[in-house]
Amino acid sequence: MVSESVRNFLVMYFSILLPLIFFVIAVMTGANVLILILILVWLIGGFMIVFLPTHPEESS
């Protein structure tokens, strides 16, 4: 079993840190505007997944 904190970290990594890294690389390499928009949508979706309470009974 994967512990709750590890799972939360992985969710945060894949939904926020990963698209941030991609966004920085895309900006550095002068990527297409469409790619930047897709990464921003991924980031917004990640923030919603992480920060919206998916389990209301667990909120402290």
N, C-alpha and C positions, 0 to 999 in steps of 0.2 A: 504493500500500500504506500502511495505517495502522500506525505504529510500535507496538511492544508497550507502551511506557509510556503512550501516548495511549489505547490500548484499555483498559489497566488503570484509568486515571483515569476514563474514561467508565463502565466497569462499576461502579467505586466510587461515582461520582456518582449514577448511576441507581438503585443498590441501597441506598445509605445516606443520602446527603445529601438526595435528593429526598423520600423518605418522612419524613425528619426535618423538613423544611420543611412538608410536608403535616400532620404530627403537630402541630407548633406552631400552625399556622393552625387546625386542627380544635379544639385545646384553647382557643385564644383565642375562637373563635366559639361554643364550647359545643356541639360537634357530637355526633351520636348515638354511643352506646357501641359500636354495631356498626361504625361507621366507624373508631373508634379501634382496635378489635380487628383490623380488616382492615389498617390501616396498620402495626400492630405485627407482624402476620404477615409483611407485605412487608419490614419492617426485619430480622426474624430471618432470612428467606430471603436477603436481601441480604448480611447478615453471613456466612452459611454459604457463599454463592457466593464472597465476597471472601477469607475467611480460611481456608476449607478448601482444601488444596492440590489443584487440579484437574490440575496437571502435576507429579507427584512428582519427575521427573528434573530439574525446574527449581529446586526448593527449594534454597536455599543453606545 
